[in-house]
């Protein structure tokens, strides 16, 4: 018999990027007494990874728990970026309801639609939380209308359309049931969670059933699976079966060695857990996301939504440039392969494949941001390697027709840039689906565009809109190939010989285009040192010094004025490289190079 666990609520916080999910969780933790008085708390405590802190984005979903009036509220903070949508899809299986967070100024955004659709499809309870109401330009009433319109578009049930609405300022730590109320604390939000979210239910007397929704990894205990106890109970030392609804071959007897529950930011050892509890368990070597942990008498795998397929791939390879091995700690193919396969322990949207070459691995993900986060993490850990330009993954239908991934792009730009952006995206095979004017007078453009048309577009987009444009994309599906796209209009400036760049050589080179390097940097033949103003590649000697004569002294060099070089970030470098180029990634440097370094061989291959 199914019983509701009235003393537990399981919720996820979902929202578009930067609408304040992690900040809200911070405030909830602070007000529920998780932190000691006087304890110094870092901002966005849930973003534990360095990259998440620097970029201000959440990459991995996180679990935490608070206790309010004797009820344990398990909270999952989810990512808002489409590239990490694989994370959101899975964790919603663990919860009974969601807090949909919407910015009181920006309103509903593409990712709001994406994450809300996932929650509505699973028939979850919804609490609408209009955040950032303390912003001077906030427009909470209008945003409520937008949310209800979006829910109707997504065919929400009557129960979901009656969702309670809470107004909040996560940053200032208060919530209101009505806009006229006095701001005090988050109590109105906690009360709404207790009243509106259905408690988890299951049969405590049935056999154990837990669906593993997230995998954590720890060097000491190996894989840690996180999931909700759907039925029965689970205890340390219990003998159980591991099954998988999508993989009938998975059938193994295992024993639970450790069991944890979440309390604040910590995992707490427990001896047993019951229906509705969110638990972490270790002791199972091959545990996968989507596995069902069950007792032998209830050996029924729980159906599980398949993770969305990757749409973009890149080759990761051993760095073989003349400067290889000088800056990295881990440079061999064995070390790179091991690290890439280890990433699969925690990232389900990623694919890693060996290729015909033992030095090259094909890595596929959900988007450029997804792969660039992996590259950045690896270089911080001391890895040195090279990567190729990102390419989309094509599918073929039963008639052999080529299909490509299509994205819906939502673009907000000031009126004067709308024409430029429309023509740029049309060149990249984009189709304008709609255009509307926003409350501040700027234009919202909606495009259907091939995923490959967006590779390398973001930097160009920011330059063309002088940093004022906002671009959001959502994967839409596969459609017939739309034809070839010319990616880069500019050629590369290529170093002609190995050595160290000098002011004299760079001064002569800077008239040809934009330089990526300054004086005193090591270069080698075939390395890309800048961008040509014209379409073709040019080879230049930037190590060339001036011949000294009786009348000229070397100090005259100091009078030469160099334009400061354009230092590319990882994303910019990945956007810039062409199909015949590679990006050399080391812990301290990013260098772009031609795939074929020798200039004669390069010319020969162009004629083939």
LUMTOR-965141 format. One record per residue (C-alpha): x, z, y. Coordinates in steps of 0.1 Angstrom, whole numbers, plus 5000, padded with zeros to 4 digits. Layout:
// LUMTOR-965141
XZY
...
***
This chain:
// LUMTOR-965141
500050005000
501349905034
501950195059
502750165096
505850365107
504450515140
507750665149
509650335151
509450035174
511649725169
512049495199
514249215211
514949135248
514648755254
515248555286
516948265303
520648305311
521348555339
517848705342
519149055336
518749125298
522049315294
521649505326
518149615316
519549745282
522149935302
519550105323
517350185292
520450345275
521350545306
517850685311
517350775274
520251015275
522650805255
525450865279
526751215287
526251345322
529251235343
530450995316
531950685332
529950385320
531150025324
528649775337
526849565311
528149795283
526449575257
528749275265
531649425245
533749105242
536149025270
534848675274
531248795277
532349035305
534248765324
531648495322
528748745326
526948595295
525948735262
527348535232
526448755203
523248945198
523849325198
521949615183
521349945199
518750225197
517250495219
514750775213
511850825236
509151095231
510151125194
509850745188
513050555179
513150215197
515549975181
516649715208
518349385202
519949215232
520048835226
521948555242
520148325267
522348005264
520947725242
524347695226
523848035210
520147975201
521148025164
521548395173
518048425189
516248245160
517548495134
517248825152
513548775159
512948815122
513849185126
511449275153
507649315159
507749235196
509749105225
510249185261
510248855279
512348905310
511748665339
513548655372
511148735401
512748455422
513748185397
510648205376
510248045342
513347835332
514147605303
515547875281
512548105289
510447835272
512847795243
513048165234
509348235241
508347955218
510348105190
508648445195
505148295197
505748095165
506548425147
503348575161
505248865178
503849095204
504949015240
505549235270
506249035302
508749195324
509249045359
512749155368
514749165401
511649245422
514049415447
515449065456
514448985492
513148645482
511348755451
507848615444
506448825415
502748715417
503648345416
506048405387
503248575367
501148255370
504148045358
504548265328
500848245319
500847865324
503947845301
502148055274
499147835275
501347525272
502947685241
499547765227
499848135227
497148335209
494548525229
496248845220
499548715233
497948585265
496748945272
500349065272
500949365294
502949285326
505649525339
507649475372
511249605372
514649615389
517049655360
519949695384
518249995403
516850125370
513050145377
509849975363
506349965378
502949885361
501549775395
503549635425
502149905448
503550195427
506450405439
509650315420
510950615400
512450525366
511950305335
509250535321
506450275326
508450025305
509050285277
505350375277
504350005275
506649955246
505150245227
501550135235
501849755231
504349685203
503049715168
504949965146
506749805117
504849815084
505649785048
505049945014
507350245010
506550264972
507449904965
510949784955
513549744982
513449425003
515849365033
516449025050
519949005064
519548855099
523048925115
526548955101
529149175117
532749175105
535249455103
538749435089
538449765071
535049725053
534649345054
531249205060
528549425074
524949285071
522249395096
518549365087
515249545087
513949735056
510749535050
509649725019
510750024999
513750225008
517550185004
520250444996
524050454994
525150384958
521950194949
522349894926
520549594941
520349214939
521448954964
519148654966
518548364990
515248174996
517147855005
519747884978
518347954943
521847984928
522448304948
521848584923
524248864921
524149234913
525849454940
526149814950
525749954985
528850144995
527950235031
524750245051
524450285089
521750305115
522150255152
522050535176
522850445212
525950235210
527250385178
526650305141
525850635124
526450695086
523150765068
522450835031
519150645030
516750435051
513050355049
510450085058
510849965094
514450095099
517049855111
520149915091
523749785087
525149785052
528549715037
530049675003
528949314996
531849064998
529948735001
526948855021
525348565041
522848545068
519448475052
520248675021
517548915008
518749244994
516249364969
515849594939
515649434905
511949514900
511049334933
513349034931
511548814955
513648654983
512148665018
511548315033
513948255062
514048005090
516947765086
519547775113
519547475136
522147215127
525247155150
525046855173
528646825185
532046825167
535746845176
538946815156
541247125157
544747035146
548347165144
550147115177
552846855172
553946795208
557646835218
556847185231
555047295200
555647655187
557247775219
554347985232
552048065203
552248335177
550148145150
550847775149
550747665112
547847485096
547347775071
546948025100
544647795120
542547725089
542248095080
541148175115
538547905117
537047995084
536948365094
534848265124
532148155099
531748525089
529948595121
528848265136
526148085115
525747795139
529347685133
530547445106
534247405096
535347125073
538747025059
539646655065
541946415047
544846545068
545946905058
546746965095
543346875109
539947055107
536546925118
534647205137
531047145146
528847355169
525747365191
527347245223
530447235245
530147595256
529847715219
533147545210
534947635242
534248005236
535847975201
538947795216
539248055244
539048345218
541648185196
544148125224
543748495235
544548595200
547848405201
546948075184
548447745194
546747425184
545447095197
541846975200
540246625204
537446515227
534046645217
531846395199
528246405189
527146415153
524946105144
522246095117
520945785100
517345725089
516245575056
516645215070
520245295080
519345305117
521645525138
520045835154
521646055180
520846415194
518746405225
518546685251
516046765277
517946845309
516247035338
518146995371
517447175404
519147015433
518747005471
516746705482
519746515496
521546495462
518546395440
519246025443
522846055434
522046265403
519346025392
521745735393
524545925376
522246025347
520745685344
524245545339
524545795310
521445655294
519145935308
515445875313
513646055342
510646225328
509346405359
510146525394
508646815413
509346995446
510147365443
509147645467
512447625486
512147255491
514747155465
513846905437
513446985400
514246675378
513446655342
515546415321
515646305285
519346225278
521646175248
523846485242
526946255245
525846165280
526246535290
529746565276
532046595306
529146585330
528946945342
532146945364
531146615379
527646745385
528947055404
531246835425
528446585434
526046865444
528747065463
528247355438
524547395447
522947225417
521647405386
521647235352
519947365321
519547185288
517447235256
518047035224
515046805217
515746635184
517146305171
516145965184
517445605180
520945535195
520545435232
523645225236
527245275247
528245495277
531345445298
532645805301
535545815325
536045585354
539545715362
542745655342
545445905335
548845955351
551345995323
554846135323
557445875314
560146105301
560846465290
562346715314
561246935343
559046815371
560746805405
559446775440
560946435447
559346275416
555946445422
555946345459
556145975448
553546035421
550846205443
550045885461
548645745428
546046015422
545446385417
548246585400
547646855375
551147005377
553447145403
557347135405
559347325378
557047255349
558147135315
556846785307
557346535279
556846165275
553146095268
551946405286
549046355311
550146505345
547246385366
544246165372
544745805385
542445695414
541945365395
540645295360
543945225343
546645455329
550045465348
553345595336
555445785361
558745955362
558246305377
561646435366
563446185389
565746335414
567146165445
570646025442
572946215466
575146015491
577546115517
574946105543
572046265524
571846625512
569646765485
568147015510
566246725527
563946745496
562547065510
560846875538
558646685513
555046805515
553246825481
549446855478
548647165457
547947045421
544447065406
544747335379
542147265352
540247535335
539547505297
536147355303
537447115329
540247005306
537846955276
535546745299
538446545313
540146435280
539346085267
539045965231
542745865229
543846205243
544246565230
544246895247
547247115237
546047485237
548547775237
548148135248
549748055282
549247685288
546747405286
548347055285
546546725282
548546455262
548046115248
547346115210
550245865206
553145995227
555445685224
554445435251
555445125231
553345245201
550545335224
550444975238
550644825204
547645035191
545644915222
546044555211
544944615175
***
